[in-house]
Amino acid sequence: FVDWFLERSGFPNGAHSERKENDNRLKVLWVSRGPFRDRVRERLMALPKRRLRDEMQFIVDLADELGSAAELSVIEFGEKDLQQSLQAVREADVLVGVHGAG
C-alpha cells in the first residue's frame, strides 16, 4: 500500500532520502499543531484543541536533551502541500507531536 500511495502522490517507487555519509544521528520530526486553514478560500478555519502549551520552549528543551545524538526538525502540516508533508515524514526516524481523540 505504501508504494502504491507514494507512486500516486508523485514519488518514484522506492524513493527515500539519502543520509550524509557517517551521519548516524536520529532524525526526529516534531509535528506542530497550528490553525486549520482553508487553502481554497485562504482563511483560518479553526484552532486545534490539542496544542502544547509553551511549545517553543518545549522544542528548545527537547533539542538540548537530544544533543548531538539527533537532528530535530519541526513541521506544521497545514503550511505544506501533501508531497512536502510525505517527504518530511519519510525522512524522519521518529515522529512526535500532540495527538489524541479524547
Buried (B, 14 or more C-beta within 10 A) or exposed (E): EEEEEBEEEEBEEEEEEEEEEEEEBEBBBBBBBBEEBEEEEEEEEEEEEEEBEEBEEEBEEBBEEBEEEBBBEBBEBBEEEEEEBBBBEEBBEEBEBBEEEE
